[in-house]
Structures are given as structure tokens and as C-alpha cells.
Amino acid sequence: QVQLVESGGGLVQAGGSLRLSCAASGRTFNNYVMGWFRQAPGKEREFVAAISWSGNSPAYLDSVKGRFTISRDKAKNTVYLQMNSLKPEDTAVYYCAAAAGPWGDIYYSSNKYAYWGQGTQVTVSS
């Protein structure tokens, strides 16, 4: 059974940091695009970041560029989202997702992702 399990969410003050982890099991995701999405109350799910097979040229939502960093550890079948300088508007449930695709591709649309985690809550207080 394929599973993506997120961890690392929590409550943090504005300006603080959190590191989210997404551990994959059931198969290797080394040849999958891995992405992070988030959904705030009353809003649609939005793309946050994604990383290709190679780990080169990750993509980010404009509002998180320079603050968030996505990375992957293929040996651990795990992807991370380091979040620094957090703002109250970053408050949301964060989801990890995996998408099959050609080498080097990056996907921004949630429709491309076949596997999803259960989500982890991130709350940033002002």
C-alpha cells in the first residue's frame, strides 16, 4: 500500500521556522515529482513547491520564494519543506503529493499528482 505521511507541522510565531517531512512507503518515489500544496480555511488548495527527480531547479509559489526550500533524500524516500520567516498568511494544512512523469518535469497542478498524504496543520500566530 502506497503511503505518504507528513509530519513537522505545529504552531509557531510569525518569523519562526518549521521543517515539514513527507515519508513515502509502499514504493520508491525516487523517479516521481514530489510536491507540497496547502489549503487554508475557505480557500482552494494551492501549489507551494515541487522538486523533480534530479532535485535540480525546484519550483515555488511566488509568495514563498526566498523563505521556503524543498529538498529530497532519495535514500530515505523522504521529501522536506523547510519554511523560514513564516507569516500568518502561511497558516494552512500542508499536503505532500507525488506525480509520475518524465525526468526533469515539474508540475504545478494538483491534478497531476496521484498520491497524497493526509496533511499536517501549520499555524502561524501574529
Disulfide bonds with the S-S distance in Angstrom:
Cys22-Cys96 2.02
